């Protein structure tokens, strides 16, 4: 063209590059410029047996499990003294409490909730579970159904490292770019048509095909329009000046044609041309928008967990305040000083808190009716807990022993605080020798304490206060030894076996 001067112009998909401009003149480009790498895309949906764990991160799984156990514990604390459904042996109580908590996932909990505090906690927790389960369902549905389109290759260096084959259009200057990137001839394959390019991609690099191709953006659009949702463009992107018309050097037509190109590209005409030739099928997704999936983490739900945690802890604090204040106000020893051995007097509080109400004893001797009051303490301020509802075998695990110790310690502190203002009472030491290892001994001690509590609650003017000093008899010899110890060391005014 340049030397023979046979043609006055070249009209076609001629790319404007620097070395060509030394021989001919180009008009302004009429298409967008650039060379990009094209690779196939694949559906990255996970297909394995553990895909159901993918919607949530491991820390969210752990946090959720911890809150399920915590809510079960809170409901047990608030309900087990007044609700038949949460009574029974320790193993039964633990199983029921955690079953209740985990069954809220599908809202299948059948155990009724009596305490208003527990109801408030359960309402908040059900709301948290609802949000958590709905988010999990939506994430899992997206993971299993929505196409997770990802490119098979993301870096040109990966092609060089693995020795993958790369294609280029026959006669295109892109071959020079690939050689400049140090691709050997053995890794380069040329093609002429889009159908041939598609066949090379289908075969793959291992079967004589290619894993990627470098092509200009106009050709890339044609490929995307014909084979939608199968290919995408990735980095790197090489800049060119686009397609232009070619004229001999010094041709006066260059300026006129360039102005005409500007008029077309700046108006609606160019958009109409692109819509006519590069229009995608209506069922095709945007290949430039690659869908990825991110698992939900704790950061998405920490606000809900915070609300549930604050609500549960507040309910426990209110419950503890009601329990300790009510017990301290009803204690028979609140107006008398405590002796060093009076620590044993507080053991009945642990049995009161951990009482197994509404159940028969092992041998069926005790068959009390279930407590049905929704309030822990009645308005009169007196204990509504019946003695026969106390089961001696309730404290049989280290966890229950721990709570018993905490309750006893708190009660001792409260009783000292309450007893401090009144120093006018007359203490009367009473020695009590019982077999505290048996259920009857424990029930008897609780019975004595409850009787004193009821008496002093109705006779507040009495200044004489009985101070119980219990001793464990264990057997006949132990009972005699305990009685002797009382007579010679404590000198009680009354001794009871």
C-alpha positions as CSV (number, residue, x, y, z in Angstrom):
1,X,0.0,0.0,0.0
2,X,2.7,2.5,1.0
3,X,5.1,1.7,-1.8
4,X,2.9,0.9,-4.8
5,X,0.4,3.6,-4.1
6,X,-2.3,1.4,-5.6
7,X,-5.0,2.3,-3.0
8,X,-6.1,5.7,-1.7
9,X,-7.4,4.3,1.7
10,X,-7.8,1.2,3.8
11,X,-11.1,0.7,5.6
12,X,-11.2,-2.1,8.1
13,X,-10.3,-3.3,11.6
14,X,-6.8,-1.8,11.4
15,X,-5.2,-1.2,14.8
16,X,-3.3,2.1,15.3
17,X,0.2,1.2,16.5
18,X,3.4,3.2,16.6
19,X,5.5,1.3,14.1
20,X,2.7,1.5,11.4
21,X,2.4,5.2,11.8
22,X,5.9,5.5,10.3
23,X,4.6,4.5,6.9
24,X,1.0,5.7,6.8
25,X,-1.4,8.2,8.4
26,X,-4.3,7.1,10.6
27,X,-7.5,8.8,11.3
28,X,-8.8,9.2,14.8
29,X,-9.9,5.8,16.3
30,X,-13.5,4.9,15.9
31,X,-13.5,2.1,18.6
32,X,-12.3,1.9,22.2
33,X,-8.8,0.7,22.5
34,X,-6.9,-2.0,24.5
35,X,-5.7,-5.5,24.5
36,X,-6.9,-7.8,27.3
37,X,-6.5,-11.5,28.3
38,X,-9.6,-13.6,27.8
39,X,-10.0,-16.8,29.8
40,X,-12.9,-19.2,30.4
41,X,-15.1,-18.9,33.5
42,X,-16.3,-21.8,35.6
43,X,-19.1,-22.2,38.1
44,X,-17.3,-22.3,41.4
45,X,-20.2,-23.7,43.4
46,X,-18.9,-26.1,46.0
47,X,-20.2,-29.7,45.6
48,X,-19.1,-31.6,48.7
49,X,-20.6,-33.2,51.8
50,X,-19.7,-30.3,54.1
51,X,-21.1,-27.5,51.9
52,X,-23.7,-26.8,54.6
53,X,-21.0,-25.4,56.9
54,X,-19.8,-22.9,54.3
55,X,-22.5,-20.2,54.8
56,X,-21.1,-19.3,58.3
57,X,-17.5,-18.9,59.4
58,X,-16.1,-21.1,62.1
59,X,-16.1,-18.3,64.7
60,X,-19.8,-17.6,64.1
61,X,-20.5,-21.4,64.5
62,X,-18.6,-21.4,67.8
63,X,-20.2,-18.2,69.0
64,X,-23.7,-19.5,68.2
65,X,-23.1,-22.8,70.0
66,X,-21.8,-21.0,73.1
67,X,-24.9,-18.8,73.2
68,X,-27.2,-21.8,72.8
69,X,-25.6,-23.3,75.9
70,X,-25.7,-20.0,77.7
71,X,-29.4,-19.4,77.0
72,X,-30.2,-22.9,78.1
73,X,-28.4,-22.3,81.4
74,X,-30.2,-19.0,81.9
75,X,-33.6,-20.5,81.3
76,X,-32.7,-23.3,83.8
77,X,-31.7,-20.9,86.5
78,X,-35.0,-18.9,86.1
79,X,-37.3,-21.8,85.7
80,X,-36.2,-25.0,87.5
81,X,-37.6,-24.0,90.9
82,X,-41.1,-23.1,89.7
83,X,-41.6,-25.0,86.5
84,X,-42.4,-28.8,86.3
85,X,-40.9,-29.1,82.9
86,X,-37.4,-28.2,84.2
87,X,-37.5,-30.4,87.3
88,X,-36.1,-33.8,87.9
89,X,-32.7,-35.4,88.3
90,X,-29.7,-33.2,87.4
91,X,-29.1,-35.0,84.2
92,X,-32.7,-34.6,83.2
93,X,-32.7,-30.9,84.1
94,X,-29.5,-30.3,82.0
95,X,-30.9,-32.2,79.0
96,X,-34.2,-30.4,79.1
97,X,-32.6,-27.0,79.4
98,X,-30.2,-27.5,76.5
99,X,-32.9,-29.3,74.4
100,X,-35.2,-26.3,75.0
101,X,-32.4,-23.9,73.8
102,X,-31.5,-25.8,70.7
103,X,-35.1,-26.5,69.7
104,X,-35.6,-22.8,69.3
105,X,-33.7,-23.2,66.0
106,X,-36.9,-24.7,64.4
107,X,-39.2,-23.2,67.1
108,X,-40.2,-26.6,68.2
109,X,-39.8,-26.1,71.9
110,X,-42.8,-27.6,73.8
111,X,-41.7,-26.8,77.3
112,X,-43.7,-23.9,78.8
113,X,-42.0,-20.9,80.3
114,X,-43.5,-19.7,83.6
115,X,-41.2,-16.9,84.9
116,X,-41.6,-13.5,83.3
117,X,-37.9,-13.0,83.3
118,X,-37.4,-16.2,81.4
119,X,-40.1,-15.2,78.9
120,X,-38.4,-12.0,78.2
121,X,-35.1,-13.8,77.6
122,X,-36.7,-16.4,75.3
123,X,-38.4,-13.6,73.3
124,X,-35.1,-11.9,72.6
125,X,-33.4,-15.1,71.9
126,X,-36.1,-16.3,69.5
127,X,-35.6,-13.0,67.6
128,X,-31.9,-13.6,67.4
129,X,-32.4,-17.2,66.2
130,X,-34.9,-16.0,63.6
131,X,-32.4,-13.6,62.1
132,X,-29.6,-16.1,62.3
133,X,-31.5,-19.0,60.6
134,X,-32.9,-16.8,57.9
135,X,-29.5,-15.4,57.1
136,X,-28.1,-19.0,57.0
137,X,-30.9,-20.2,54.7
138,X,-30.4,-17.3,52.3
139,X,-26.6,-17.8,52.2
140,X,-26.9,-21.6,51.7
141,X,-29.5,-21.1,49.0
142,X,-27.2,-18.7,47.2
143,X,-24.3,-21.0,47.6
144,X,-26.2,-24.0,46.1
145,X,-28.2,-22.3,43.3
146,X,-26.6,-19.1,42.1
147,X,-23.7,-19.5,39.7
148,X,-20.4,-18.6,41.4
149,X,-18.6,-17.5,38.2
150,X,-14.8,-17.4,38.6
151,X,-12.1,-17.1,35.9
152,X,-10.0,-20.2,35.4
153,X,-6.8,-18.1,35.2
154,X,-6.2,-14.8,36.9
155,X,-2.6,-14.0,36.2
156,X,-0.5,-14.1,33.0
157,X,2.5,-15.2,35.1
158,X,0.5,-18.3,36.1
159,X,0.4,-19.3,32.4
160,X,4.1,-18.9,32.1
161,X,4.8,-20.8,35.2
162,X,2.6,-23.8,34.3
163,X,3.5,-23.8,30.6
164,X,-0.1,-23.3,29.5
165,X,-0.7,-22.5,25.8
166,X,-2.0,-19.1,24.8
167,X,-3.8,-18.1,21.6
168,X,-3.7,-15.0,19.4
169,X,-5.5,-13.9,16.2
170,X,-3.6,-14.7,13.0
171,X,-1.8,-11.7,11.6
172,X,-2.4,-9.6,14.7
173,X,0.3,-7.5,16.4
174,X,-0.6,-9.3,19.7
175,X,1.9,-12.0,18.7
176,X,4.7,-9.5,19.3
177,X,3.2,-8.6,22.7
178,X,3.2,-12.3,23.8
179,X,6.8,-12.8,22.6
180,X,7.7,-9.6,24.6
181,X,6.3,-11.3,27.7
182,X,8.8,-14.2,27.1
183,X,6.2,-16.7,25.9
184,X,8.1,-19.4,23.8
185,X,6.8,-20.3,20.3
186,X,5.8,-23.7,21.6
187,X,3.1,-22.1,23.9
188,X,1.6,-19.9,21.2
189,X,-1.3,-21.0,19.0
190,X,-2.9,-18.8,16.3
191,X,-6.6,-18.9,15.2
192,X,-8.7,-17.0,12.6
193,X,-12.3,-17.2,13.6
194,X,-14.3,-17.1,16.8
195,X,-15.5,-20.6,16.3
196,X,-11.9,-21.8,16.1
197,X,-11.1,-19.9,19.2
198,X,-14.1,-21.5,21.0
199,X,-12.9,-25.0,20.0
200,X,-9.4,-24.3,21.3
201,X,-10.8,-23.2,24.6
202,X,-13.0,-26.3,24.7
203,X,-10.1,-28.7,24.2
204,X,-7.9,-27.0,26.9
205,X,-4.2,-26.6,27.0
206,X,-3.6,-30.3,27.9
207,X,-5.4,-31.5,24.8
208,X,-3.9,-29.3,22.1
209,X,-6.1,-26.3,22.9
210,X,-5.4,-23.1,24.9
211,X,-6.0,-21.8,28.4
212,X,-6.1,-18.1,27.5
213,X,-5.9,-15.7,24.6
214,X,-4.8,-12.1,24.2
215,X,-7.1,-10.1,21.9
216,X,-8.3,-6.6,21.2
217,X,-11.5,-5.3,23.0
218,X,-13.7,-5.2,19.8
219,X,-13.0,-8.9,19.1
220,X,-13.5,-9.6,22.8
221,X,-17.0,-8.1,22.6
222,X,-17.9,-10.3,19.7
223,X,-16.8,-13.4,21.6
224,X,-18.8,-12.4,24.6
225,X,-21.9,-11.7,22.5
226,X,-21.8,-15.1,20.9
227,X,-20.7,-17.2,23.8
228,X,-22.3,-15.6,26.8
229,X,-21.4,-16.6,30.3
230,X,-18.4,-18.7,29.1
231,X,-15.6,-16.2,29.0
232,X,-14.4,-13.1,30.8
233,X,-11.5,-10.6,30.6
234,X,-8.9,-10.4,33.2
235,X,-5.7,-8.4,33.8
236,X,-3.3,-7.4,32.4
237,X,-4.7,-4.9,29.9
238,X,-2.5,-3.4,27.3
239,X,-3.3,0.0,26.0
240,X,-3.6,0.7,22.2
241,X,-5.2,3.5,20.2
242,X,-8.0,1.4,18.8
243,X,-9.1,0.9,15.2
244,X,-8.7,3.6,12.6
245,X,-8.8,4.2,8.8
246,X,-5.5,4.2,6.9
247,X,-4.4,6.8,4.3
248,X,-1.1,7.5,2.5
249,X,1.2,9.9,4.3
250,X,0.2,13.5,3.7
251,X,-3.3,12.6,2.4
252,X,-5.8,15.5,2.7
253,X,-8.6,13.1,3.5
254,X,-7.2,12.3,6.9
255,X,-8.5,15.5,8.6
256,X,-12.0,15.3,6.9
257,X,-12.5,11.6,7.8
258,X,-11.3,12.2,11.4
259,X,-13.9,15.0,11.8
260,X,-16.6,12.7,10.4
261,X,-15.6,10.0,12.9
262,X,-15.9,12.5,15.8
263,X,-19.4,13.4,14.7
264,X,-20.4,9.7,14.7
265,X,-18.8,8.6,17.9
266,X,-20.1,11.6,19.9
267,X,-23.7,11.0,18.8
268,X,-26.3,8.3,19.2
269,X,-25.3,6.6,15.9
270,X,-22.3,4.8,17.5
271,X,-24.5,3.4,20.3
272,X,-27.0,2.1,17.7
273,X,-24.2,0.4,15.8
274,X,-22.8,-1.3,19.0
275,X,-26.3,-2.4,20.0
276,X,-26.9,-3.9,16.5
277,X,-23.6,-5.8,16.4
278,X,-22.6,-6.5,20.0
279,X,-26.0,-7.1,21.5
280,X,-26.1,-9.9,24.1
281,X,-28.8,-12.4,24.5
282,X,-31.4,-11.5,27.1
283,X,-30.7,-14.7,29.1
284,X,-27.0,-13.8,29.4
285,X,-25.5,-12.5,32.6
286,X,-22.9,-9.7,32.6
287,X,-19.6,-11.5,32.2
288,X,-17.8,-8.6,33.7
289,X,-19.7,-9.1,37.0
290,X,-18.2,-12.2,38.6
291,X,-20.3,-13.5,41.5
292,X,-18.4,-14.5,44.6
293,X,-19.5,-15.9,47.9
294,X,-18.4,-14.7,51.3
295,X,-19.3,-16.6,54.5
296,X,-21.2,-14.8,57.2
297,X,-19.0,-13.9,60.2
298,X,-19.5,-12.8,63.8
299,X,-19.0,-9.2,62.7
300,X,-22.4,-9.4,61.0
301,X,-24.3,-10.5,64.1
302,X,-22.3,-9.2,67.1
303,X,-25.1,-6.6,67.7
304,X,-27.7,-9.3,68.1
305,X,-25.4,-11.4,70.4
306,X,-24.8,-8.3,72.5
307,X,-28.5,-7.7,72.9
308,X,-29.1,-11.3,73.9
309,X,-26.2,-11.4,76.3
310,X,-27.1,-8.1,78.0
311,X,-30.7,-9.3,78.3
312,X,-29.8,-12.7,79.8
313,X,-27.3,-11.2,82.3
314,X,-29.8,-8.6,83.4
315,X,-32.4,-11.3,84.0
316,X,-29.9,-13.3,86.1
317,X,-29.0,-10.2,88.1
318,X,-32.7,-9.3,88.8
319,X,-33.4,-13.0,89.7
320,X,-30.5,-13.1,92.1
321,X,-31.5,-9.9,93.8
322,X,-35.1,-11.1,94.2
323,X,-33.9,-14.5,95.5
324,X,-31.3,-13.2,98.0
325,X,-33.3,-10.3,99.4
326,X,-36.3,-12.6,99.9
327,X,-34.3,-15.3,101.6
328,X,-32.4,-12.8,103.8
329,X,-35.6,-11.2,104.9
330,X,-37.2,-14.5,105.9
331,X,-34.1,-16.0,107.7
332,X,-34.6,-16.9,111.4
333,X,-31.1,-15.7,112.2
334,X,-31.2,-12.3,110.7
335,X,-31.4,-10.6,114.1
336,X,-28.8,-12.6,115.9
337,X,-25.0,-12.8,115.5
338,X,-23.6,-15.7,113.7
339,X,-21.3,-18.2,115.4
340,X,-18.3,-19.7,113.5
341,X,-20.2,-23.0,113.1
342,X,-23.3,-21.3,111.6
343,X,-22.0,-21.8,108.1
344,X,-23.7,-25.1,108.1
345,X,-27.0,-23.3,108.7
346,X,-26.8,-21.9,105.3
347,X,-26.6,-25.2,103.5
348,X,-30.4,-25.3,103.3
349,X,-30.4,-22.3,101.0
350,X,-28.5,-24.3,98.4
351,X,-31.1,-27.1,98.6
352,X,-33.9,-24.5,98.4
353,X,-32.4,-23.0,95.2
354,X,-31.6,-26.4,93.7
355,X,-34.9,-27.9,94.9
356,X,-36.4,-30.7,92.8
357,X,-40.0,-29.6,93.0
358,X,-43.0,-31.4,91.7
359,X,-41.2,-34.9,91.5
360,X,-41.5,-37.9,93.7
361,X,-38.5,-39.2,95.7
362,X,-36.7,-42.3,94.7
363,X,-38.8,-44.6,96.9
364,X,-42.1,-42.7,96.2
365,X,-42.6,-41.5,99.8
366,X,-42.8,-37.9,98.8
367,X,-45.4,-36.9,96.2
368,X,-45.9,-33.1,96.5
369,X,-47.9,-31.1,94.0
370,X,-46.1,-29.1,91.5
371,X,-45.5,-25.4,92.1
372,X,-47.6,-23.4,89.7
373,X,-47.0,-19.8,90.8
374,X,-45.4,-17.7,88.1
375,X,-43.6,-15.6,90.8
376,X,-40.6,-16.8,92.7
377,X,-41.5,-14.8,95.9
378,X,-45.1,-14.0,96.8
379,X,-46.1,-10.4,97.8
380,X,-46.1,-11.4,101.4
381,X,-42.4,-11.8,101.3
382,X,-42.5,-15.3,102.8
383,X,-41.2,-18.5,101.2
384,X,-43.7,-20.2,98.9
385,X,-41.4,-23.2,98.6
386,X,-42.8,-26.3,100.4
387,X,-40.3,-28.3,102.4
388,X,-41.5,-31.6,100.9
389,X,-40.5,-30.2,97.5
390,X,-36.8,-30.3,98.5
391,X,-35.1,-33.4,97.2
392,X,-31.9,-34.3,99.0
393,X,-30.3,-35.8,96.0
394,X,-30.6,-32.6,93.9
395,X,-26.9,-31.7,94.5
396,X,-25.1,-34.5,92.9
397,X,-22.7,-32.8,90.5
398,X,-19.8,-30.4,90.8
399,X,-21.7,-27.7,89.0
400,X,-24.6,-27.8,91.5
401,X,-22.2,-27.9,94.4
402,X,-20.6,-24.8,93.0
403,X,-23.9,-22.9,92.7
404,X,-24.8,-24.0,96.2
405,X,-21.5,-22.6,97.6
406,X,-22.1,-19.3,95.8
407,X,-25.6,-19.0,97.1
408,X,-24.6,-19.8,100.6
409,X,-21.8,-17.2,100.6
410,X,-24.0,-14.5,99.2
411,X,-26.7,-15.3,101.9
412,X,-24.1,-15.1,104.7
413,X,-23.1,-11.7,103.4
414,X,-26.6,-10.4,103.2
415,X,-27.6,-11.8,106.6
416,X,-24.7,-10.0,108.2
417,X,-25.7,-6.8,106.5
418,X,-29.3,-7.2,107.6
419,X,-28.4,-8.2,111.1
420,X,-26.0,-5.3,111.8
421,X,-28.6,-2.6,112.7
422,X,-30.4,-4.8,115.3
423,X,-28.3,-5.8,118.3
424,X,-31.2,-6.1,120.9
425,X,-32.0,-9.8,120.1
426,X,-31.1,-12.6,122.6
427,X,-29.5,-15.5,120.9
428,X,-30.2,-19.0,122.2
429,X,-27.8,-21.7,120.9
430,X,-29.5,-24.9,119.9
431,X,-27.5,-28.0,119.0
432,X,-28.9,-30.1,116.3
433,X,-27.4,-33.6,115.6
434,X,-28.6,-35.1,112.3
435,X,-27.4,-37.5,109.7
436,X,-26.7,-34.9,107.1
437,X,-25.6,-37.5,104.5
438,X,-29.1,-38.9,104.3
439,X,-32.1,-37.4,102.6
440,X,-34.1,-37.4,105.8
441,X,-31.4,-35.6,107.7
442,X,-31.2,-32.9,105.1
443,X,-35.0,-32.6,104.9
444,X,-35.2,-32.4,108.7
445,X,-32.6,-29.6,108.8
446,X,-34.5,-27.7,106.2
447,X,-37.7,-28.3,108.0
448,X,-36.4,-26.8,111.2
449,X,-35.1,-23.7,109.4
450,X,-38.3,-23.2,107.6
451,X,-40.3,-23.6,110.8
452,X,-38.2,-20.9,112.5
453,X,-38.5,-18.7,109.5
454,X,-42.3,-18.9,109.5
455,X,-42.5,-18.3,113.3
456,X,-40.3,-15.2,113.4
457,X,-42.0,-13.8,110.3
458,X,-45.3,-13.8,112.2
459,X,-43.8,-12.9,115.6
460,X,-41.4,-10.2,114.7
461,X,-41.6,-8.7,118.3
462,X,-39.8,-11.8,119.8
463,X,-36.3,-10.8,121.0
464,X,-35.2,-14.4,121.6
465,X,-33.7,-15.9,118.5
466,X,-32.8,-19.6,118.2
467,X,-29.3,-20.1,116.7
468,X,-29.0,-23.6,115.1
469,X,-25.6,-25.4,115.5
470,X,-26.0,-28.5,113.3
471,X,-23.6,-31.5,113.6
472,X,-23.4,-34.5,111.3
473,X,-24.0,-37.7,113.3
474,X,-23.0,-40.2,110.6
475,X,-23.7,-43.1,113.0
476,X,-24.5,-43.8,116.7
477,X,-21.0,-43.1,117.9
478,X,-20.8,-39.9,115.8
479,X,-24.1,-38.7,117.3
480,X,-22.8,-39.3,120.8
481,X,-19.5,-37.5,120.0
482,X,-21.4,-34.5,118.5
483,X,-23.6,-34.3,121.6
484,X,-20.6,-34.4,123.9
485,X,-18.9,-31.7,121.9
486,X,-22.0,-29.5,122.3
487,X,-22.2,-30.0,126.1
488,X,-18.6,-29.3,126.9
489,X,-17.7,-26.6,124.3
490,X,-20.7,-24.7,123.0
491,X,-22.9,-25.1,126.1
492,X,-26.2,-24.9,124.1
493,X,-29.4,-24.1,125.9
494,X,-31.1,-26.9,124.0
495,X,-29.9,-30.1,122.4
496,X,-31.9,-32.0,119.7
497,X,-31.2,-35.3,118.0
